[in-house]
Amino acid sequence: MTTLRMVLAVLLALSLTAASRALAGEQFAGEVLKVDVAANKLTVKKADGNRFTFAVDGKTAFTGNRKSLNDLAKGDQVTVEFQTGGGRYTALRVSTQ
């Protein structure tokens, strides 16, 4: 029984660590290539050509001089904090410079 408890404790600790990383999100900084308000999507490209399309929802926060997806325009410099799940990238926060 003691070994089982130890294994469960380790598994719980690992899952909590993974969950906290997922909640924190990752960041992607670059230039806005496309804003699709109808589909609630934002495409951003880094200088190296790497690009991602992010889903934007009611929980997405906007900081800086743009306050919503409608305010963003092609060419804006942004940093997108996002998380992955369900086969898509969901924007948690979009910051403009």
C-alpha positions, -999 to 999 in steps of 0.1 A, spaced: 0 0 0 28 24 8 43 20 -26 10 27 -42 5 59 -22 40 71 -32 33 64 -69 0 82 -67 16 112 -50 43 114 -77 16 112 -105 -4 139 -88 26 162 -85 35 157 -121 -1 163 -133 -3 195 -113 30 207 -128 17 200 -163 -16 217 -156 0 249 -143 22 251 -174 -8 247 -197 -27 275 -178 3 298 -181 3 296 -219 30 301 -244 39 333 -263 42 341 -300 53 375 -311 51 389 -346 32 408 -373 -5 404 -379 -10 389 -413 -48 385 -413 -78 393 -390 -109 372 -397 -136 388 -374 -163 365 -388 -144 333 -379 -129 349 -347 -93 341 -359 -60 360 -360 -30 350 -381 4 362 -369 38 357 -386 73 359 -370 102 375 -389 116 340 -397 84 332 -416 69 309 -389 31 316 -387 2 306 -365 -35 311 -366 -51 317 -332 -88 312 -322 -101 343 -304 -131 340 -280 -149 360 -253 -122 351 -228 -93 365 -249 -79 397 -232 -66 426 -253 -39 449 -239 -21 479 -254 -36 503 -280 -60 477 -296 -89 466 -274 -106 439 -295 -102 417 -326 -120 444 -346 -93 469 -337 -64 448 -350 -51 454 -385 -27 438 -409 8 449 -400 2 454 -363 30 441 -340 15 418 -314 24 392 -288 -1 364 -284 -2 344 -252 -19 312 -261 -26 276 -251 -31 245 -272 -59 220 -270 -84 203 -292 -61 207 -322 -61 244 -321 -43 274 -307 -65 296 -285 -54 332 -277 -56 340 -240 -41 375 -244 -32 397 -273 -8 426 -266 -1 453 -290 29 476 -290 
